[in-house]
Structures are given as structure tokens and as C-alpha cells.
Amino acid sequence: MTKHKWLTWASELQAIAQNGLTYSKDDFDQHVAYFSLDNLPELSQPRVTDKQIKIMYKHYLQPDLPTEFD
């Protein structure tokens, strides 16, 4: 076992990520990214609202903003 636990964790995460790339079915599985705010897919309105998405996107663009609770 290595002296630094974070190095062990990093190696394990890298192995998990590599397995994900190896066994993924298509490009969509390999290239997950954020949608732009003006190109969002249809939302499941009972679970998330447009307002919540806009708040999350604002925090994605400005990660130093304080946490908001709704």
C-alpha cells in the first residue's frame, strides 16, 4: 500500500474511468458534457424546473457563488 491514500484513490478512479471508456456502448456514453443554457433537452418538470436549471447553470459558470437553498 502506498504511503499516500490520495494516490491510491487516484489510481482506483483512473481504473474505473478507463473501464467506463472500454465498456461504453457508444459516443454518447464516452462524451458526456453540459448542455448550453439555450440548448437544454426537454425537462422532467415534476423533478426539476426551468428556474432550478438556470440557478444551477449560474453556479456552474461562477463556482464561487454561495450555496442557494430553495
N, C-alpha and C positions, 0 to 999 in steps of 0.2 A: 504494500500500500504506500502511496506517495505521502510525502510529508505534508503537502498542502491539499486539503479536501477540495478546494475550489478547482484544482487542476483535474482531480478525479471526476468531479461533476461535469466539467467542461468536456472531458473525453467521452463521458457517457452521453451527454447531449449531442455531441458530434456524431456518435454512432447511431443514435436514434434518428437524427436528421438524415443521415446517409441511407438508413433503412427506408425511411419515408420516400426518398427520391428513387431508390431502387425498385420499390414495390408499388409506386403510384401508378394509376391506370392511364392517365392522360395529362396533357399540358396544364389543364386547369388545376389538377392536384399539385403540380410542381410549382406553379407560378401564382400563388395566392397573393393578392395585393389589395390595397384600399381602393374603393371607387372614388371618383371625384364627386364633389357635392352636387354638381349639376348633372351627374350621370348615375344616380343611385338606382339599384334594382327596386322592383315593387316590394314594399314593406309589408310585414305581417302586423297590421295595425293593432290587433289586441295585445301584442307583445312589445311593440316599440312605436313611438310616434315620430312624426317629422321633426318636432321640436327637440326631442331627445337626440336624434341623429345630428342635428345642427349643433347642439351643445357638445356632443362627443367629438365632432369634427373640429370644432373650435379648439378644444383641448388637445386634439391630435396635432394641430398646427402650432399651438402655443403650449407646450407641455409644462411650463412653469406656472400656469394659471392655478389658483386654489381649487380644491375639490368642491364640486357642487352636489347638493342633495336635492332630490325632488320628491 
